């Protein structure tokens, strides 16, 4: 894809509804009156925080919701979005802090809305989910115990989804989905967005190692449905109590954004989670062991899976950083949100690369082992 025509066609896919238009959608599609609406940050879809006005007709139901408007490309895969929505409902029924899905006036969970822009008609899939309480964990210093709990949560989520069934489940086999960790080799066509520098050299090395050491060994990893994007803005927390020392004790109050769900592997989920938990940490290399310990308390990794973990974490850094640089060229007005990972991500990736696999693994695995004896590091 060239950086010219490709950018133009891609830029057209992101929705650009005004607050007035979004309010009208909530009323016409879901039959709810809006008292207040404001945009929420998003990658390539459009999200709004919606406050519902109570009327004589709508005395029950949620007070706050999130209106999700999928981009035109995602809107072409209604089966996938339907499965994702049913997974959100399934997990909520299983006790996970996911949103409830609000039904349309026609008793559906999604609605396809067509907009005539004058030159063409574009179609967008629209959903309404309940708004979950809490703050993104990106806003607080994350200690070892919370990292452990997040690792455990990721594993429990994947384990629970082993029991999920749906006639359109095959839609989660997303072979060329760019955010699927298996798609790391596809990053090569976006490398121009980095220019020529050490960052690009590291990414090129990681891609080659991924081809040689991961793609050839996928049959050794256990497959499962994964969330695929448990980042520090997609996990919400609330303060549940104070410790004996007066420190805040947090619990997870919300899991957001199931749009990157796909068939993957248990080791992909823990690698992705480790990478995102490193972003805001002042001691990023230490993070992996705590997340791994939590994950392995539910799903112990095999030696082959453990052996791939370092490279998979590096690969997710590359995925996030390259695609952020590319997306900034498409949507410069969204740069602040798109470049969240890049603020520290390149530094963390370089540090991992400079230390090397053996040294990083030693820290991770020793930390994880310390939980078995009840002495967390």
C-alpha positions as CSV (number, residue, x, y, z in Angstrom):
1,X,0.0,0.0,0.0
2,X,1.4,3.4,-1.0
3,X,1.4,6.2,1.5
4,X,-0.7,8.3,-0.9
5,X,-3.9,6.6,-2.1
6,X,-3.8,4.1,0.8
7,X,-4.0,6.9,3.4
8,X,-6.8,8.6,1.6
9,X,-9.0,5.5,1.4
10,X,-8.2,4.6,5.0
11,X,-9.0,8.1,6.3
12,X,-12.5,7.8,4.9
13,X,-13.3,4.8,7.0
14,X,-13.4,6.5,10.5
15,X,-16.8,7.8,11.5
16,X,-17.2,11.5,12.1
17,X,-20.6,12.0,13.7
18,X,-21.3,15.2,15.5
19,X,-22.7,15.1,19.0
20,X,-26.1,16.2,17.6
21,X,-26.1,13.4,15.1
22,X,-25.0,10.9,17.7
23,X,-27.8,12.0,20.0
24,X,-30.3,11.6,17.2
25,X,-29.0,8.0,16.6
26,X,-29.5,7.0,20.3
27,X,-33.1,8.3,20.1
28,X,-34.0,6.9,16.6
29,X,-32.3,3.5,17.0
30,X,-32.6,2.8,20.7
31,X,-35.6,4.9,21.7
32,X,-33.8,6.7,24.4
33,X,-33.7,10.4,25.1
34,X,-30.3,12.0,25.6
35,X,-29.7,14.6,28.3
36,X,-25.9,14.9,27.8
37,X,-23.4,13.5,25.3
38,X,-19.6,13.8,24.9
39,X,-17.0,12.1,22.7
40,X,-14.7,9.5,24.1
41,X,-11.2,8.8,22.8
42,X,-11.0,6.0,20.3
43,X,-8.6,4.5,17.7
44,X,-10.4,4.1,14.4
45,X,-14.1,3.9,15.5
46,X,-16.1,6.6,17.3
47,X,-17.4,6.4,20.9
48,X,-19.7,8.7,22.9
49,X,-20.5,8.9,26.6
50,X,-24.2,9.3,26.7
51,X,-26.4,10.3,29.7
52,X,-30.0,9.1,29.4
53,X,-32.9,11.4,30.3
54,X,-35.7,9.7,32.2
55,X,-39.2,10.0,30.8
56,X,-42.5,8.5,31.7
57,X,-41.9,5.9,29.0
58,X,-38.3,5.1,30.0
59,X,-38.4,4.8,33.8
60,X,-36.0,1.9,34.0
61,X,-32.8,1.0,32.1
62,X,-29.3,2.4,32.3
63,X,-28.6,6.1,33.2
64,X,-25.3,6.2,31.3
65,X,-24.2,4.4,28.2
66,X,-21.5,4.3,25.5
67,X,-22.5,4.7,21.9
68,X,-20.1,2.8,19.7
69,X,-20.1,3.6,16.0
70,X,-17.9,1.2,14.0
71,X,-15.7,2.3,11.1
72,X,-16.9,1.5,7.6
73,X,-14.5,-1.5,7.3
74,X,-15.5,-3.1,10.6
75,X,-19.2,-2.4,9.7
76,X,-18.8,-4.9,6.8
77,X,-18.3,-7.7,9.3
78,X,-21.6,-7.8,11.2
79,X,-21.2,-11.5,12.2
80,X,-17.9,-10.7,14.0
81,X,-19.5,-7.7,15.9
82,X,-22.5,-9.9,16.8
83,X,-20.2,-12.6,18.2
84,X,-18.2,-10.0,20.1
85,X,-21.4,-8.6,21.6
86,X,-22.6,-12.0,22.7
87,X,-19.2,-12.7,24.3
88,X,-19.6,-9.5,26.3
89,X,-23.0,-10.7,27.5
90,X,-21.7,-14.2,28.2
91,X,-18.8,-12.9,30.3
92,X,-21.1,-10.6,32.3
93,X,-23.3,-13.6,33.0
94,X,-20.2,-15.5,34.2
95,X,-19.4,-12.7,36.7
96,X,-16.9,-10.6,34.8
97,X,-17.2,-6.8,35.0
98,X,-18.2,-6.3,31.3
99,X,-20.9,-3.9,30.0
100,X,-24.5,-4.9,29.3
101,X,-25.6,-4.6,25.7
102,X,-28.7,-2.4,25.1
103,X,-31.2,-3.6,22.5
104,X,-32.5,-1.5,19.7
105,X,-36.2,-0.6,19.3
106,X,-36.4,-3.7,17.0
107,X,-34.9,-5.9,19.7
108,X,-31.5,-6.3,18.0
109,X,-28.1,-5.8,19.5
110,X,-26.7,-3.8,16.5
111,X,-28.1,-1.6,13.8
112,X,-26.7,-0.7,10.4
113,X,-27.1,3.0,9.8
114,X,-26.6,4.5,6.3
115,X,-25.4,8.1,5.8
116,X,-25.5,10.0,2.5
117,X,-22.5,12.3,2.4
118,X,-23.5,13.7,-1.0
119,X,-20.8,11.9,-3.0
120,X,-21.5,8.4,-1.5
121,X,-23.5,6.5,1.0
122,X,-21.6,5.0,3.9
123,X,-22.8,2.4,6.4
124,X,-21.9,2.2,10.0
125,X,-22.8,-0.5,12.6
126,X,-24.1,1.1,15.8
127,X,-24.2,-0.4,19.3
128,X,-25.1,0.9,22.8
129,X,-23.4,-0.5,25.9
130,X,-23.9,0.4,29.5
131,X,-21.2,2.7,30.9
132,X,-18.9,1.1,33.4
133,X,-17.6,2.9,36.5
134,X,-14.0,3.4,37.4
135,X,-10.7,4.9,36.3
136,X,-8.3,3.4,33.7
137,X,-5.4,1.8,35.4
138,X,-3.2,4.1,33.3
139,X,-4.0,6.8,35.8
140,X,-2.6,5.1,38.9
141,X,0.8,3.6,39.9
142,X,0.3,-0.2,39.5
143,X,1.8,-2.3,42.2
144,X,2.7,-6.0,42.1
145,X,-0.6,-7.2,43.6
146,X,-2.7,-5.4,41.0
147,X,-0.4,-6.7,38.2
148,X,-0.9,-10.2,39.6
149,X,-4.7,-9.8,39.6
150,X,-4.7,-8.5,36.1
151,X,-2.7,-11.5,34.9
152,X,-5.1,-13.8,36.7
153,X,-8.1,-11.9,35.2
154,X,-6.7,-12.4,31.7
155,X,-6.3,-16.1,32.1
156,X,-9.7,-16.6,33.8
157,X,-11.3,-14.7,30.9
158,X,-9.7,-16.9,28.3
159,X,-10.5,-20.1,30.3
160,X,-14.1,-19.1,30.7
161,X,-14.4,-18.5,26.9
162,X,-13.6,-22.2,26.3
163,X,-17.3,-22.7,27.2
164,X,-18.6,-20.1,24.8
165,X,-20.5,-21.3,21.8
166,X,-22.1,-19.4,18.9
167,X,-23.1,-20.4,15.3
168,X,-20.9,-17.6,13.9
169,X,-17.9,-18.3,16.1
170,X,-15.7,-19.0,13.0
171,X,-15.7,-15.2,12.4
172,X,-13.1,-14.9,15.1
173,X,-10.6,-16.6,12.9
174,X,-9.2,-13.3,11.7
175,X,-6.1,-14.4,9.7
176,X,-5.1,-11.0,8.2
177,X,-6.3,-8.8,11.0
178,X,-3.4,-6.4,11.6
179,X,-3.9,-6.4,15.4
180,X,-3.7,-10.2,15.6
181,X,-0.3,-11.0,17.1
182,X,0.1,-13.6,14.4
183,X,0.1,-10.8,11.8
184,X,3.5,-9.3,13.0
185,X,5.0,-10.0,9.5
186,X,2.4,-7.8,7.9
187,X,4.0,-4.8,9.7
188,X,6.6,-4.7,6.9
189,X,4.3,-2.7,4.6
190,X,3.9,0.0,7.3
191,X,7.6,0.5,8.2
192,X,7.9,3.6,6.0
193,X,6.0,5.5,8.7
194,X,9.1,5.1,11.0
195,X,11.7,6.6,8.7
196,X,15.3,5.3,8.9
197,X,16.5,5.0,12.5
198,X,17.4,2.6,15.2
199,X,13.8,2.0,16.1
200,X,13.2,0.7,12.6
201,X,16.2,-1.5,12.8
202,X,14.9,-3.1,16.0
203,X,11.5,-3.6,14.5
204,X,13.0,-5.3,11.4
205,X,15.0,-7.6,13.6
206,X,11.9,-8.5,15.7
207,X,9.9,-9.3,12.6
208,X,12.6,-11.6,11.2
209,X,12.9,-13.4,14.6
210,X,9.1,-13.7,14.7
211,X,9.1,-15.4,11.3
212,X,11.9,-17.7,12.3
213,X,11.0,-18.6,15.9
214,X,7.2,-18.0,16.3
215,X,5.6,-18.7,13.0
216,X,7.4,-22.0,12.8
217,X,6.2,-23.1,16.2
218,X,2.6,-22.1,16.4
219,X,1.5,-25.7,16.6
220,X,3.2,-25.9,20.0
221,X,1.0,-23.2,21.5
222,X,-2.5,-23.9,22.9
223,X,-5.2,-22.1,21.0
224,X,-8.1,-20.2,22.6
225,X,-10.3,-17.1,22.1
226,X,-8.4,-14.1,23.4
227,X,-9.4,-10.5,24.3
228,X,-6.3,-9.3,22.5
229,X,-6.2,-5.8,23.9
230,X,-6.0,-5.8,27.7
231,X,-4.2,-2.4,27.7
232,X,-4.0,0.1,30.6
233,X,-7.0,2.1,29.1
234,X,-9.2,-1.0,28.7
235,X,-9.1,-2.1,32.3
236,X,-11.0,0.1,34.8
237,X,-10.4,0.0,38.6
238,X,-12.1,1.4,41.7
239,X,-10.6,1.8,45.2
240,X,-12.1,-1.0,47.3
241,X,-10.4,-0.4,50.6
242,X,-7.2,0.8,52.3
243,X,-4.3,-1.4,53.3
244,X,-2.9,-1.6,56.9
245,X,-0.3,1.0,55.7
246,X,-3.0,3.4,54.4
247,X,-2.4,2.6,50.7
248,X,-5.3,2.3,48.3
249,X,-6.4,-1.3,47.5
250,X,-8.0,-1.5,44.0
251,X,-10.3,-3.9,42.3
252,X,-11.1,-4.2,38.6
253,X,-14.5,-2.6,37.9
254,X,-14.6,-2.9,34.1
255,X,-13.1,-4.6,31.0
256,X,-13.6,-2.6,27.9
257,X,-13.1,-2.9,24.1
258,X,-13.6,-6.4,22.7
259,X,-13.1,-5.2,19.1
260,X,-9.7,-7.0,18.8
261,X,-11.0,-10.4,19.9
262,X,-9.9,-13.3,17.8
263,X,-8.8,-16.9,18.0
264,X,-5.2,-16.8,19.3
265,X,-3.2,-18.5,21.9
266,X,-3.0,-18.3,25.7
267,X,0.6,-17.1,25.4
268,X,-0.5,-14.3,23.1
269,X,-2.9,-13.0,25.7
270,X,-0.3,-12.9,28.5
271,X,2.3,-11.4,26.2
272,X,0.0,-8.6,25.1
273,X,-1.1,-7.9,28.7
274,X,2.6,-7.8,29.9
275,X,3.5,-5.3,27.2
276,X,0.7,-2.9,28.0
277,X,1.2,-3.1,31.8
278,X,4.9,-2.1,31.1
279,X,3.8,1.2,29.4
280,X,3.3,3.4,32.5
281,X,5.6,1.5,34.9
282,X,8.7,3.1,36.4
283,X,10.2,-0.4,36.6
284,X,8.9,-1.9,33.3
285,X,11.2,-5.0,33.2
286,X,9.9,-6.1,36.6
287,X,6.2,-6.1,35.4
288,X,6.3,-9.3,33.4
289,X,6.9,-11.6,36.3
290,X,4.0,-10.4,38.4
291,X,1.5,-10.6,35.4
292,X,2.9,-14.0,34.5
293,X,2.5,-15.3,38.0
294,X,-1.2,-14.2,38.1
295,X,-1.8,-15.8,34.6
296,X,-0.1,-19.0,35.5
297,X,-2.1,-19.3,38.7
298,X,-5.0,-20.2,36.3
299,X,-3.2,-21.3,33.1
300,X,0.4,-22.5,33.6
301,X,2.4,-22.0,30.4
302,X,4.2,-24.9,28.7
303,X,8.0,-24.7,28.2
304,X,7.5,-23.9,24.5
305,X,5.1,-21.0,25.4
306,X,7.4,-19.6,28.1
307,X,10.3,-19.8,25.6
308,X,8.4,-17.5,23.2
309,X,7.2,-15.0,25.7
310,X,10.1,-12.5,25.4
311,X,9.8,-12.3,21.7
312,X,6.0,-12.0,21.8
313,X,6.2,-9.1,24.2
314,X,8.8,-7.4,21.9
315,X,6.5,-8.2,18.9
316,X,3.5,-6.5,20.5
317,X,5.6,-3.4,21.2
318,X,6.5,-3.3,17.5
319,X,2.9,-3.8,16.5
320,X,1.6,-1.0,18.7
321,X,4.4,1.4,17.9
322,X,4.5,0.9,14.1
323,X,0.7,1.1,13.7
324,X,0.5,4.2,15.9
325,X,3.1,5.9,13.7
326,X,1.2,4.9,10.6
327,X,-2.2,5.9,12.0
328,X,-0.8,9.4,13.0
329,X,-0.2,10.0,9.3
330,X,-3.9,9.2,8.6
331,X,-5.4,10.9,11.6
332,X,-3.1,13.7,12.8
333,X,-5.9,15.3,14.8
334,X,-6.0,12.1,16.9
335,X,-2.2,12.0,17.6
336,X,-2.4,12.5,21.3
337,X,-4.5,9.3,21.8
338,X,-2.7,7.3,19.1
339,X,0.8,8.0,20.5
340,X,0.1,7.0,24.1
341,X,2.2,3.9,23.8
342,X,5.0,5.7,21.9
343,X,5.7,8.0,24.9
344,X,7.5,5.2,26.7
345,X,7.1,2.3,24.4
346,X,10.3,2.8,22.2
347,X,12.4,3.2,25.4
348,X,11.0,0.0,26.9
349,X,11.5,-2.0,23.7
350,X,15.1,-0.7,23.3
351,X,15.8,-1.6,27.0
352,X,14.5,-5.2,26.5
353,X,16.5,-5.6,23.3
354,X,19.7,-4.2,25.0
355,X,19.3,-6.5,28.0
356,X,18.5,-9.5,25.9
357,X,16.1,-12.4,26.2
358,X,18.1,-14.4,28.8
359,X,18.4,-11.5,31.3
360,X,14.8,-10.4,31.0
361,X,13.5,-14.0,31.3
362,X,15.5,-14.5,34.4
363,X,13.8,-11.6,36.1
364,X,10.3,-12.6,34.9
365,X,10.6,-16.3,35.8
366,X,12.3,-15.7,39.2
367,X,9.6,-13.2,40.1
368,X,6.9,-15.6,39.0
369,X,8.5,-18.4,41.0
370,X,8.6,-16.3,44.1
371,X,4.8,-16.4,44.2
372,X,4.8,-20.2,44.6
373,X,6.7,-19.8,47.9
374,X,4.4,-16.9,49.0
375,X,7.1,-14.3,48.8
376,X,6.4,-12.0,45.9
377,X,9.3,-9.8,44.8
